[in-house]
Amino acid sequence: MLALVLNAAVLWTTRYLGAAVQELWALLAEE
């Protein structure tokens, strides 16, 4: 059960960070 929770947490963190990185790259590309 703990492994499942950790897996979900890692997955969501990865997706969230990926979206944040894309936002940063979009901002940098505009300048």
Distance bins in CASP14 RR format, pairs under 12 A and 6 or more apart:
PFRMAT RR
TARGET T0000
AUTHOR 0000-0000-0000
RMODE 2
METHOD distances of the structure
MODEL  1
1 7 0 0 0 0 0 1 0 0 0 0 0
1 8 0 0 0 0 0 1 0 0 0 0 0
2 8 0 0 0 0 0 1 0 0 0 0 0
2 9 0 0 0 0 0 1 0 0 0 0 0
3 9 0 0 0 0 0 1 0 0 0 0 0
3 10 0 0 0 0 0 1 0 0 0 0 0
4 10 0 0 0 0 0 1 0 0 0 0 0
4 11 0 0 0 0 0 1 0 0 0 0 0
5 11 0 0 0 0 0 1 0 0 0 0 0
5 12 0 0 0 0 0 1 0 0 0 0 0
6 12 0 0 0 0 0 1 0 0 0 0 0
6 13 0 0 0 0 0 1 0 0 0 0 0
7 13 0 0 0 0 0 1 0 0 0 0 0
7 14 0 0 0 0 0 1 0 0 0 0 0
8 14 0 0 0 0 0 1 0 0 0 0 0
8 15 0 0 0 0 0 1 0 0 0 0 0
9 15 0 0 0 0 0 1 0 0 0 0 0
9 16 0 0 0 0 0 1 0 0 0 0 0
10 16 0 0 0 0 0 1 0 0 0 0 0
10 17 0 0 0 0 0 1 0 0 0 0 0
11 17 0 0 0 0 0 1 0 0 0 0 0
11 18 0 0 0 0 0 1 0 0 0 0 0
12 18 0 0 0 0 0 1 0 0 0 0 0
12 19 0 0 0 0 0 1 0 0 0 0 0
13 19 0 0 0 0 0 1 0 0 0 0 0
13 20 0 0 0 0 0 1 0 0 0 0 0
14 20 0 0 0 0 0 1 0 0 0 0 0
14 21 0 0 0 0 0 1 0 0 0 0 0
15 21 0 0 0 0 0 1 0 0 0 0 0
15 22 0 0 0 0 0 1 0 0 0 0 0
16 22 0 0 0 0 0 1 0 0 0 0 0
16 23 0 0 0 0 0 1 0 0 0 0 0
17 23 0 0 0 0 0 1 0 0 0 0 0
17 24 0 0 0 0 0 1 0 0 0 0 0
18 24 0 0 0 0 1 0 0 0 0 0 0
18 25 0 0 0 0 1 0 0 0 0 0 0
19 25 0 0 0 0 0 1 0 0 0 0 0
19 26 0 0 0 0 0 1 0 0 0 0 0
20 26 0 0 0 0 0 1 0 0 0 0 0
20 27 0 0 0 0 0 1 0 0 0 0 0
21 27 0 0 0 0 0 1 0 0 0 0 0
21 28 0 0 0 0 0 1 0 0 0 0 0
22 28 0 0 0 0 0 1 0 0 0 0 0
22 29 0 0 0 0 0 1 0 0 0 0 0
23 29 0 0 0 0 0 1 0 0 0 0 0
23 30 0 0 0 0 0 1 0 0 0 0 0
24 30 0 0 0 0 0 1 0 0 0 0 0
24 31 0 0 0 0 0 1 0 0 0 0 0
25 31 0 0 0 0 0 1 0 0 0 0 0
END
